[in-house]
């Protein structure tokens, strides 16, 4: 099935199977399992979107990405983005570490 084209970094939409499973899971499984399913599917979609950073022209380094943010958003909005990215990226890295990720 052809998925509609997404912008780089845009989260993929849940698949029909995921949506059906989630819907049925809400009916037949405990609340905790529904929450776990939502978290796991979110992280799976997020990992797909994050992998696309290598496809963005002009992003050769973290400095290139930071310079692009300052140029487009200005200093104040970039400072807000910095705080949000730092907090959320740290959470995602913590999950990766819990799953066994190492820098080695």
VOBA-1610 file (N, C-alpha, C; in pm, whole numbers, padded with zeros to 5 digits, always signed):
BEGIN
Unk+00086-00118+00000Unk+00000+00000+00000Unk+00089+00123+00000Unk+00067+00215-00092Unk+00145+00338-00098Unk+00099+00435+00008Unk+00193+00477+00091Unk+00165+00576+00194Unk+00180+00714+00132Unk+00101+00812+00174Unk+00122+00948+00125Unk+00261+00996+00164Unk+00320+01079+00079Unk+00454+01133+00105Unk+00450+01221+00228Unk+00546+01198+00317Unk+00558+01280+00437Unk+00673+01376+00418Unk+00669+01485+00492Unk+00782+01575+00499Unk+00889+01509+00584Unk+01018+01533+00556Unk+01122+01476+00642Unk+01097+01513+00788Unk+01104+01415+00874Unk+01084+01438+01016Unk+00940+01429+01063Unk+00846+01428+00969Unk+00706+01417+01007Unk+00678+01273+01049Unk+00609+01256+01160Unk+00581+01121+01207Unk+00493+01047+01108Unk+00529+00923+01076Unk+00441+00842+00991Unk+00307+00819+01062Unk+00202+00812+00984Unk+00071+00781+01041Unk+00071+00634+01084Unk-00003+00602+01190Unk-00012+00461+01229Unk-00069+00378+01114Unk-00019+00256+01099Unk-00071+00169+00994Unk-00214+00126+01027Unk-00282+00075+00928Unk-00419+00026+00948Unk-00418-00087+01051Unk-00318-00173+01043Unk-00307-00284+01138Unk-00286-00230+01280Unk-00195-00131+01295Unk-00172-00073+01427Unk-00298-00009+01482Unk-00368+00065+01397Unk-00491+00132+01439Unk-00596+00030+01482Unk-00614-00077+01402Unk-00711-00181+01435Unk-00672-00250+01565Unk-00542-00285+01578Unk-00495-00352+01699Unk-00517-00264+01821Unk-00486-00135+01808Unk-00506-00043+01920Unk-00654-00033+01957Unk-00740-00025+01857Unk-00884-00015+01883Unk-00935-00141+01952Unk-00897-00256+01900Unk-00941-00382+01961Unk-00879-00398+02100Unk-00754-00353+02113Unk-00686-00363+02242Unk-00756-00283+02349Unk-00815-00170+02312Unk-00886-00087+02410Unk-01009-00159+02462Unk-01064-00246+02379Unk-01185-00317+02418Unk-01152-00440+02502Unk-01044-00510+02465Unk-01018-00641+02524Unk-00898-00649+02617Unk-00825-00541+02635Unk-00707-00550+02721Unk-00712-00446+02831Unk-00635-00469+02935Unk-00634-00374+03046Unk-00576-00238+03004Unk-00611-00136+03079Unk-00570+00001+03049Unk-00418+00012+03038Unk-00345-00056+03125Unk-00198-00048+03121Unk-00143-00097+02987Unk-00200-00204+02933Unk-00154-00258+02803Unk-00184-00158+02692Unk-00297-00090+02698Unk-00331+00013+02598Unk-00227+00125+02603Unk-00192+00167+02723Unk-00092+00273+02738Unk+00044+00228+02685Unk+00081+00104+02714Unk+00208+00051+02664Unk+00210+00047+02512Unk+00099+00006+02454Unk+00088+00000+02307Unk+00104+00139+02246Unk+00040+00239+02306Unk+00051+00376+02255Unk+00195+00425+02262Unk+00263+00399+02372Unk+00402+00442+02388Unk+00491+00373+02285Unk+00478+00242+02274Unk+00563+00166+02183Unk+00542+00208+02037Unk+00417+00227+01996Unk+00389+00269+01859Unk+00441+00411+01833Unk+00426+00498+01931Unk+00479+00634+01917Unk+00630+00630+01896Unk+00702+00555+01979Unk+00848+00548+01967Unk+00890+00486+01834Unk+00814+00389+01787Unk+00844+00328+01657Unk+00830+00431+01545Unk+00721+00509+01546Unk+00702+00612+01443Unk+00808+00721+01456Unk+00842+00759+01578Unk+00942+00861+01601Unk+01077+00817+01545Unk+01113+00691+01564Unk+01242+00643+01513Unk+01249+00651+01362Unk+01137+00626+01294Unk+01133+00638+01148Unk+01157+00784+01108Unk+01088+00876+01174Unk+01103+01018+01141Unk+01245+01066+01170Unk+01304+01023+01280Unk+01439+01068+01316Unk+01544+01017+01220Unk+01525+00900+01164Unk+01622+00846+01069Unk+01634+00932+00943Unk+01533+01009+00914Unk+01532+01089+00791Unk+01621+01213+00799Unk+01679+01242+00915Unk+01765+01359+00926Unk+01884+01349+00831Unk+01929+01228+00804Unk+02042+01211+00712Unk+02006+01246+00568Unk+01878+01252+00537Unk+01833+01285+00402Unk+01818+01435+00379Unk+01832+01515+00484Unk+01814+01660+00471Unk+01942+01725+00419Unk+01932+01787+00304Unk+02048+01854+00247Unk+02088+01971+00337Unk+02217+01990+00354Unk+02267+02100+00434Unk+02288+02065+00580Unk+02242+01948+00622Unk+02262+01908+00762Unk+02381+01814+00767Unk+02498+01875+00780Unk+02622+01797+00788Unk+02669+01782+00932Unk+02625+01874+01018Unk+02668+01870+01158Unk+02558+01930+01245Unk+02574+01913+01376Unk+02479+01973+01470Unk+02482+02125+01457Unk+02599+02182+01430Unk+02610+02327+01414Unk+02530+02374+01293Unk+02533+02298+01184Unk+02453+02333+01065Unk+02304+02339+01101Unk+02259+02240+01176Unk+02117+02236+01215Unk+02083+02351+01308Unk+02172+02379+01404Unk+02149+02490+01497Unk+02147+02623+01423Unk+02241+02642+01330Unk+02245+02766+01252Unk+02117+02783+01170Unk+02065+02675+01115Unk+01940+02681+01039Unk+01824+02726+01127Unk+01820+02677+01251Unk+01713+02715+01343Unk+01721+02863+01378Unk+01842+02913+01407Unk+01859+03054+01442Unk+01821+03141+01322Unk+01864+03101+01202Unk+01835+03180+01082Unk+01685+03186+01054Unk+01616+03077+01076Unk+01473+03073+01045Unk+01386+03126+01157Unk+01415+03089+01281Unk+01327+03120+01393Unk+01369+03242+01474Unk+01495+03282+01464Unk+01544+03389+01551Unk+01589+03331+01684Unk+01655+03414+01762Unk+01717+03367+01886Unk+01614+03323+01991Unk+01508+03403+02012Unk+01413+03371+02119Unk+01340+03239+02094Unk+01287+03222+01973Unk+01217+03097+01942Unk+01313+02979+01941Unk+01438+03004+01900Unk+01537+02897+01902Unk+01568+02855+02045Unk+01571+02950+02137Unk+01593+02916+02278Unk+01481+02827+02331Unk+01357+02855+02292Unk+01245+02770+02332Unk+01260+02629+02272Unk+01300+02625+02145Unk+01321+02497+02079Unk+01432+02419+02147Unk+01539+02488+02186Unk+01652+02425+02255Unk+01604+02352+02380Unk+01521+02419+02458Unk+01473+02358+02583Unk+01386+02237+02556Unk+01296+02249+02459Unk+01208+02137+02425Unk+01287+02020+02369Unk+01378+02048+02276Unk+01459+01941+02217Unk+01544+01872+02323Unk+01607+01950+02409Unk+01693+01890+02511Unk+01617+01796+02602Unk+01503+01842+02650Unk+01423+01760+02742Unk+01371+01634+02672Unk+01311+01651+02555Unk+01250+01536+02488Unk+01354+01441+02432Unk+01465+01495+02380Unk+01571+01409+02328Unk+01633+01327+02441Unk+01646+01388+02557Unk+01701+01315+02672Unk+01609+01198+02710Unk+01478+01222+02707Unk+01383+01114+02737Unk+01398+00999+02638Unk+01408+01032+02509Unk+01421+00929+02406Unk+01553+00855+02422Unk+01661+00927+02451Unk+01791+00861+02473Unk+01784+00769+02595Unk+01717+00812+02700Unk+01702+00727+02818Unk+01630+00597+02783Unk+01527+00605+02697Unk+01456+00484+02655Unk+01551+00394+02575Unk+01628+00453+02483Unk+01723+00374+02404Unk+01823+00302+02494Unk+01871+00371+02596Unk+01965+00310+02691Unk+01899+00195+02766Unk+01774+00215+02809Unk+01701+00107+02878Unk+01682-00013+02786Unk+01674+00012+02654Unk+01658-00097+02557Unk+01792-00162+02521Unk+01903-00109+02578Unk+02033-00170+02557Unk+02127-00090+02468Unk+02089+00030+02425Unk+02176+00112+02340Unk+02300+00155+02416Unk+02414+00150+02347Unk+02538+00205+02400Unk+02606+00283+02287Unk+02694+00375+02322Unk+02766+00454+02221Unk+02880+00375+02158Unk+02903+00256+02204Unk+03017+00178+02156Unk+02990+00111+02025
//
